[in-house]
Amino acid sequence: MSVLEQEIIEKFQRLEPNAKQRVLATLSIDVQTSFDYAGWWLRVEALQTSIRSHLGDQATVGVLSLLDELREEES
């Protein structure tokens, strides 16, 4: 068991019963939520294709430039 796991368990044991129920409910929802890896990967590849078509195959762009562009599009 990792140090983090042990710390979480220790803190959980200190909670009041109602708080324990809320934490357990939250964890239950988190565990039940499945991540669509295949769909996510398709979106990543589509984004890569879009970027390559916009910049060309040999061009590279920095992360900060991408973030700046996304911020401009959102505002």
Residue, then its C-alpha position, 0 to 999 in steps of 0.5 A: m500500500s502506498v503512502l498516499e493510500q494509507e493517508i487517505i484511509e487514515k483520514f477517512q477513518r476520522l470522518e463522521p458517519n455522514a461524511k463517510q457516506r458522502v465520500l463513499a458515494t463520490l468514490s462509487i460514482d467515480v469508479q462506475t464512470s468509464f472512460d471512452y478511450a477509443g472515442w478519446w483517441l479518435r478525437v485526438e487523431a482528428l485534432q492532430t489531422s486538423i493541426r497538420s492540415h493547417l500547419g503542414d506536415q513539417a511544422t511544429v508548434g509549441v504548447l503555449s502557442l496552442l493554448d494562446e490560440l484556444r484562449e483567443e477562440e474562446s473569448 
